């Protein structure tokens, strides 16, 4: 059960980081590209600041956290575009996202010789 909870917790951190990065970036986009208020842009900047904090909660090395997050980000960006802009993913979006998430899983969750697994480390 501990393993499942540790993986669920790390996935939650990835999801929160992704929502902060995409959401904050989208708010800045709306400010600069769509002519919305600078307050929207400032809010976006604050949300992006939170994005920078959340990955530090992950129990792994910087390079693994950010590499794995890249795969998660790709999926979140495709889903965000589908939900908020009405652009459904095509087969190449889906294939690319599947490849990216496979890489993220390998980078982040595969045990390494001589290292504790992600779920054995304290967070």
PyMOL commands that set and color helices and strands:
alter all, ss='L'
color gray80, all
select helices_A, chain A and resi 2-33+38-57+62-85+91-109+118-120
alter helices_A, ss='H'
color red, helices_A
deselect
rebuild
show_as cartoon
